[in-house]
């Protein structure tokens, strides 16, 4: 039987080897991988089918989808064939070493090697088994399952065997996405024989089939990857002999004897007698519980169940009973008065504790190995390999199949016929259609099938679904029309077709229907209207000629000629056109025949003068430009004139004149332009010759534009500033005066003066300041020609002082306040302001004054320390233009 733990693991071969418990040359090999099973010809048992449903099947059953796939394969747990020889050789080397070791050991004891391993003890199914055989017993072969001895003259040959499997299942992990796999059989029981072959299969969606195919096969059809996106796991159990459990019993008879006497004394409250009668099992239990007899188990690395351990304990107690019975107790017949005796044998006996004089004190030591059998689990698993890499396309075709489920044998023609006609307006009674389908079947016989359809206003569709003849889908058809009150006409010629949808487009049968469309006709400039005459006649069918006239105008460029003839329309239609031009001319075409259902009426070729008006120049201020054009052919007493209005630079117009004399191509034009400012500019008549693009140049009225910039004005000194602008051009009678007023916050102003092309661009301006103290200061008038005027600052006397905080320590006094006071009573000028300093940055103040005002002012400095305490200094009167603020000295400063 196989024993655990494993005997060896060969990493390069990926196999685990277990040794037999009685035959050291017998092994059980379990690979740690799962592989695709190969048949007797060494071909992998694997099949992937990718299939597509036929078009007709999907039409009949829309739930089918486009197709899918099916994959089936067998897996097994088997050592790769190429690894078998190497594995056996390695095991044989180990067996040879073991044989030599046993032989040397036997010879050292003058024994034959055959007798070195012939004992066995086992525990299984709640019972223990012992086997002990000598070499002579083996030779006699007492029973079929007796252990076998190794040969004595040479190492035994390695035997590879299969474990005794007790249970096993397999599970397959494949892509879980519903878009790839629809159904699967990927788990179930194993065979528990041989290599434990398991079969799995799965239904694939269209995407899943393509996914598997492209994973396994290259684009050229050769083998791609050996790996598949499939993992397999085996969960197996096998019978295995566990490592032995060691039982150890130790005791010193003197200590046990003394201990038992103490225990007995304690239990009986010191009123006992050595000759008292006690039950033997109670004595033994007390000895074990008092740790006078030591019983221990060494289970090694195995985890044993409680039931097995309890049985071991019972065995140990039985051994202790046998050991202690003779040492500590003497057996006598039970007295008649003894109650509740304990039967140790078949006879009715009781045991009495020996006296110390009766004891022989010795040390007891007992050791034994106990072996057992259990179900041992193994879980080999791995990603499946398909062995496809490097295979040719022909070889791959045996395992990966692509199937088109279109089978002509089960297909039908599935023909649908529809008749499209103008049933409301045409006098059609019915349409009769014939379909003929013929060919050779699978047996080579000629087969012919026919079907007739009759269509009317209320029934325009029909179906015919015969079985296909071979794989042929071509058929031929024809039809004829029956008009109301008349017999059916002739059939059309046979036509061949393969489409399963046959659409019969019935022309305007029994009716002549022609659309008249205006083509290249210039209704805007040249043509006023077109009159088209249309005629049709078929004397052989009794249809007389009738002429009908239609008008095509600028707003009506389509007409329809419609005449009921109660017969097939198979004769041409005649037509001619009359063009009426805007200049009064008339052009007539010849009669022309056509079989077209649509006539495009184009203007005849005549000579024209074409002038295209192209705006150019500066149109920013233009309202519109009116361009007048005139043409004269005096010899033919022919004149043409027209006026066009242009309002934007991207607006284009064309003037066309049909010429009676193509040599006379001269014309005249003039331009009148109006501007948004009310100006008007009109040009003279200009003579031009021939077709051309005529530039309409617009020149705007010149303007004098001056920008007034108040950026540098000090509105605190002069809150209101007036600027008067003057322009005069006596030669062109242009004169303009305008005054602009600026206050604080106003932006730039623009002054515009329309001027002539030859006008001067000089102007005059004067600035007037209204000061804060009520004075008015006029600056001298200035003559200038610049497009920008910067309004000046009013230059008035002032006291300008710069405060310099460079000596202040802002660490000691983070904030410094400077109050400024100024007074000029004579001129009623007063100034008060405060400045805060938190960093060493200069600050400036200005005091507007009069020329006779004093220049002195008063400063008071207040220092604030870190806790906010203020230290005001004595006021200082000075007239300095730069005043440095002194550093705060607490000792010299007045106390707050």
Phi, psi and omega in degrees: 000147177297140178236151179246156004285182184299146180283318182199157174229124179257103188296320182292331178267348179058049178227147174251133184246130175248144181260152176288151184280342181241336182243107186287350178261008179251133185226155177239119186254128179233115177288152178264022178222160176247141183228160174290132182294143175249144181277188184294342176263013178066027175262138179294138178274088186208137178212128173239122180244124173250123187230155177232131178289150177290153181301317182293324178295320181290328176292319180291327180226091183300341182284352183294327187079188184277335182160209181172208181202163178219132180233129179226142181201156174253143175234155180209165178250094185218141176291135180305137185301324182290347180262352186298311185298316181296322180295314181298320181295319179296318180293322180297323177297320179291320178295318179300317179298317180295320179299315180297323179295314180295320181295317178297320180295317180295314180297328178295335180252016179058038178240159174276150184294337182298338186263013187278350185208080183225031176235148182207138174224137184217156176228121180201149178053043175064024176212151180258152182225138179236138176224127178219114185232145174266174179298326179292322177299319181297317180298324179289334181065063186300323179209160186299327185265015178292147180299149182257139181269151177288155176296153185267347187253350180199160179297143179290157178275139182299136176244126174258127183232176181251135178299160174274100183281138179250334181198152178186140175225162176232156175216143182243130175254116180234173176308132186266349185297131179296338179284349180249317184238128181262316178219158182205150168240097192230018174202155181166181181283156176264162184287336181064018175228152176058231182266016177056061181290137176230143180248136180225153176207161178206143174271133184248147172284179178302314181292323180295320179296317178293322179300312180293318182297313182288338176288323187264337189234137175286171181296329181276006178091353178279168182295138180258252184276143172285331183279142174248156177281045184227132176242141182235141179229133173255135173243105187238154172230142181220156175288134179214142176275128183278161174299150185294150173260129184263126179254130181230130178233125181225142178196148171254121189296328179292315180294319179297317181298311180297319180296318180294321178298319179293318180296316179297322180294316180296319184290331186259006176066034176064018177247027183264169180227140182299335180272001179299153180267126178232153178284138185294317183295327178292319178300313183295319179298317180295325180293318180291316181295332179275004178064023175282331175245121183263119176242124181224151178239139172240102183272002180067222182267359184275149175255110183262151180283163184297323183298317180293320179296319179298322178294322176298319179297318179298320177297317180298318179297324178294319178295317179298319179301315180295323181287319187275339185301313184283331185285318192247347187229154174236138186264131177223164177294144182288132175294157181295329184273356183291129178261147175052055179290158178252120181276113179268329176239194177292330179279164180272103183231161171227155183245136179245140180291130182289154174278166183296328180291334181276350186277147168241106188277128178215173174260139182245131175221125182227128180227138181209145174257132182240128182249155182214168180242142179211164174282127185246126184272146170223151185223065177295146183198167178169171176274133186290141173249136185260351179062030183268339185302129178087352179290148176285167179298324179294320179292319179299327181300341178284338186244334179238111185246140174245118187242127172262117187277010173289111180239110182304333182299326182261359184273160176233165183292322176057047185273132174240127184244132178229141178249122180249118181210161176274079185295332184286322188253341179262142183278057182265127176277311177198166175236128179252125181240140177241136178238130180239130184228120184216159179168183180257134182277191182296337180268000181085004180276146179280127182236136178230132179230142181226153177212141179242135178241143175237121184246142176220184180302324183267352181218100186246004183227150176209158181228147177216125188228062176283159176294148179294145173265105188064231176246015186282138177237357181282138177220174176230155184213162173204166179210163174218160186244139173245121179271159184299127178079006182226155179289161179300149179274197182281152175289149171287170179289157179294136177238142179261146183206154177239347185292140177286353178241105181261116179251117178267113179264103183276119180294180181294074183291137179073012183207141172263122184225110183232129176269132178254121182237137176284126180261240181280081179231126181268085178288335184288320188246328193243309190260134178271315178198163176232130175252123183247125176261130181235135181222148177215142178209143174216084186296330181292335178255010178078026179253112180279159181285135173228139181249132179230138184251137180233147179252134174247122182238176179300322180263001181217087188255019178215136175221165180228129174264120186224120181219126177280127182237352178056035175200174180291141177274097183229016177244154179287156176262139177256145178206158172210158187236148175238117181260122178255113184274161182293335180273007178096353180285160180224129180237131184239136178263170178276164174294137181227141179260147179207150173250006181287149178274357182216128182249128177255112184269112178254151179293144177292165179281116175221156184280136181225156168258118182245123179236124180254126182269122185240110179292144176206166181102200181261107184256018185299316184254021185271136171275306175194160173237125178258119181256118178259130180233146179214144181228144180217129171240089187297325183298323180260008180051047186236126180226149176214138177211154180197154178237140180236142178254125177245129184240355180211159184288341179259019179257124183239144178227155179233134177248122181239136179229120175287127187264140172271328176239110185293348181275341181265105186230014179276146178213169179232153177210158170212159187237131174242120184240133175248145184246160183294336180274007178094355180288158181223135178224124183235132179266177178269163175295131181239134183266133179229169184218127171089171177294138182188165170265118187261113178286129177258099186269128179249125176248118181288159178293129180298147179224146170264118183240122181234131177262134180254120186247115181264027191295326187261003181290136175267096185285347173290324179278319181231090185298334182233132179230127178251139176231121181256123181255136181227137175221140181216131175222091184295326184297324181252012178056045179244125178211134181208135176231134180210139181246135179245136180248133182238136170234174183300129180100348179290153181256190183293140176249153179240134178247123182242135178227114174294131181227175178269169181299327183258013182286147174290161182248014176275150180214172178235149175214154179221134182253133179239126180257135173249108189281169182290336181267012173094003180274158175239123182239118179259129175276155178298149178291140184241136173261130186210161174229010179286156180273355178225138177237120177268115181294132185281167175271142179289119180274107180230154177301145179205157173257115181247123184231136175252123179268125186248107183267032189286336182266356183284135173268103183282356173282317179282320181234089184298334183231135177230128179249132178241118178259132182247132177230136176216143180212131173233091185296325184296321182256008178056047178248125178228141182218125175224132179201158178232147180229132179254136178240124174238358178206160185283067178239130182295149174228148185236142170229148180237141178235108176294132182224178174266171181296329181262012182283149175292158182255356180280152179215170185239135178240141171230125183254133177236125179259142177239122179276191188294329181270009176089006179287132181265138178234086180287138178263166178293141178300147180236130177254132184203168174233021181292145177277338176230119185242111177280132178281128182284160175287144181284125177245109186301325184293331183265350184275144174296142182284142180288000000 
